[in-house]
């Protein structure tokens, strides 16, 4: 009986240690994801500015000395900016990351399923960002983000 009790206590201690290591690793991955999301958020206005500069250059090239219609260029840039806008996805992704961290602090049972659901939502947002990406850097960061989300989802499978 004494040996069985000791083995059970050691088993519980090992599980607690393993859980803490898993939590620490997941928080590191979540922080890394947040950095990627921050980059995407910061890069978006630069993409629009670069697009405007390229568009103006092409129009000047085509028109030569003729007058360029600034209103038309502004309209085209606005349409482009609206098409690639990821503001909503970035906000939701940051919210999901914060929610996942908060969920770890709860003492409720079955948080593994809840975390898996949050990870699914994070993956949807990353997919949308990737589909809107019109920039190689944003695409690469979005792919890295999806990879990290998948790693988190795999680890979450070990949480009860």
C-alpha positions as CSV (number, residue, x, y, z in Angstrom):
1,X,0.0,0.0,0.0
2,X,2.9,2.3,0.9
3,X,4.6,1.7,-2.4
4,X,1.4,2.2,-4.4
5,X,0.7,5.5,-2.6
6,X,4.3,6.7,-3.2
7,X,4.1,5.8,-6.9
8,X,0.8,7.6,-7.3
9,X,2.2,10.7,-5.5
10,X,5.3,10.6,-7.8
11,X,3.0,10.2,-10.8
12,X,1.0,13.3,-9.8
13,X,4.2,15.3,-9.2
14,X,5.5,14.3,-12.6
15,X,2.3,15.3,-14.3
16,X,2.3,18.7,-12.6
17,X,5.9,19.3,-13.6
18,X,5.2,18.2,-17.2
19,X,2.1,20.5,-17.2
20,X,4.1,23.5,-16.0
21,X,6.8,22.8,-18.7
22,X,4.0,22.5,-21.3
23,X,2.4,25.8,-20.2
24,X,5.8,27.6,-20.3
25,X,6.4,26.3,-23.8
26,X,2.9,27.3,-25.0
27,X,3.2,30.8,-23.5
28,X,6.5,31.2,-25.4
29,X,4.8,30.1,-28.6
30,X,1.9,32.5,-27.9
31,X,4.4,35.4,-27.3
32,X,6.1,34.5,-30.6
33,X,2.8,34.6,-32.4
34,X,2.0,38.0,-30.9
35,X,5.3,39.3,-32.3
36,X,4.4,38.0,-35.8
37,X,0.9,39.6,-35.5
38,X,2.6,42.9,-34.5
39,X,4.9,42.8,-37.5
40,X,1.9,42.2,-39.8
41,X,0.0,45.1,-38.2
42,X,3.0,47.4,-38.6
43,X,3.8,46.3,-42.2
44,X,0.3,46.9,-43.6
45,X,0.5,50.7,-43.9
46,X,3.9,50.3,-45.6
47,X,2.4,48.0,-48.2
48,X,-0.2,50.6,-49.1
49,X,2.5,53.4,-49.4
50,X,4.7,51.2,-51.6
51,X,1.7,50.4,-53.8
52,X,0.9,54.1,-54.2
53,X,4.5,54.8,-55.1
54,X,4.6,52.0,-57.7
55,X,1.2,53.1,-59.1
56,X,2.3,56.7,-59.5
57,X,5.5,55.6,-61.2
58,X,3.7,53.4,-63.7
59,X,1.1,56.2,-64.4
60,X,4.0,58.7,-65.0
61,X,5.7,56.2,-67.2
62,X,2.6,55.7,-69.3
63,X,1.5,59.3,-69.4
64,X,4.8,61.0,-69.8
65,X,4.4,64.7,-69.4
66,X,0.6,64.6,-69.3
67,X,-1.3,65.5,-66.1
68,X,-1.8,62.7,-63.6
69,X,-5.3,62.5,-62.0
70,X,-4.5,62.4,-58.2
71,X,-8.2,61.7,-57.4
72,X,-8.1,58.5,-59.5
73,X,-4.8,57.4,-57.9
74,X,-6.3,58.0,-54.5
75,X,-9.3,55.9,-55.4
76,X,-7.2,53.0,-56.6
77,X,-5.0,53.1,-53.5
78,X,-8.1,53.2,-51.3
79,X,-9.6,50.2,-53.1
80,X,-6.3,48.3,-52.8
81,X,-5.9,49.2,-49.1
82,X,-9.5,48.0,-48.4
83,X,-8.8,44.7,-50.2
84,X,-5.7,43.9,-48.2
85,X,-6.8,45.4,-44.9
86,X,-6.2,42.9,-42.0
87,X,-7.1,45.2,-39.1
88,X,-10.1,43.1,-38.0
89,X,-8.1,39.8,-38.2
90,X,-5.2,41.3,-36.3
91,X,-7.5,42.5,-33.5
92,X,-9.2,39.2,-33.2
93,X,-6.0,37.2,-33.3
94,X,-4.6,39.3,-30.5
95,X,-7.8,38.8,-28.6
96,X,-7.6,35.0,-29.1
97,X,-4.0,34.9,-27.9
98,X,-4.9,36.8,-24.7
99,X,-8.0,34.6,-24.2
100,X,-5.8,31.5,-24.5
101,X,-3.4,32.8,-21.9
102,X,-6.3,33.7,-19.6
103,X,-7.8,30.2,-20.0
104,X,-4.7,28.7,-18.6
105,X,-5.3,30.6,-15.4
106,X,-8.7,29.1,-14.8
107,X,-9.2,26.0,-12.7
108,X,-12.0,24.6,-14.7
109,X,-12.0,21.0,-16.1
110,X,-11.7,20.3,-19.7
111,X,-9.8,23.3,-20.8
112,X,-8.1,21.3,-23.5
113,X,-11.2,21.4,-25.6
114,X,-11.7,25.1,-25.0
115,X,-8.0,25.8,-25.9
116,X,-8.4,23.7,-29.1
117,X,-11.4,25.7,-30.1
118,X,-9.5,29.0,-29.5
119,X,-6.6,27.6,-31.6
120,X,-9.1,26.8,-34.5
121,X,-10.3,30.4,-34.4
122,X,-6.7,31.6,-34.4
123,X,-6.1,29.5,-37.5
124,X,-9.1,31.0,-39.3
125,X,-7.8,34.5,-38.7
126,X,-4.3,33.5,-39.9
127,X,-5.8,31.9,-43.0
128,X,-7.7,35.2,-43.8
129,X,-4.5,37.2,-43.3
130,X,-2.7,34.9,-45.6
131,X,-5.4,35.1,-48.3
132,X,-5.4,38.9,-48.1
133,X,-1.6,39.1,-48.2
134,X,-0.3,41.0,-51.2
135,X,3.3,41.2,-49.8
136,X,5.9,38.5,-49.5
137,X,6.9,39.5,-46.0
138,X,3.4,39.4,-44.7
139,X,2.8,36.1,-46.5
140,X,5.9,34.6,-44.8
141,X,4.9,35.8,-41.4
142,X,1.4,34.5,-41.9
143,X,2.8,31.1,-42.9
144,X,5.0,31.1,-39.8
145,X,2.0,32.1,-37.7
146,X,0.0,29.2,-39.0
147,X,2.9,26.9,-38.3
148,X,3.1,28.1,-34.7
149,X,-0.7,27.7,-34.3
150,X,-0.4,24.2,-35.5
151,X,2.3,23.4,-33.0
152,X,0.2,24.9,-30.2
153,X,-2.8,22.8,-31.4
154,X,-0.7,19.6,-31.3
155,X,0.5,20.4,-27.7
156,X,-3.0,21.3,-26.6
157,X,-4.0,17.7,-27.5
158,X,-2.1,16.7,-24.3
159,X,-4.1,18.9,-22.0
160,X,-7.1,17.5,-20.2
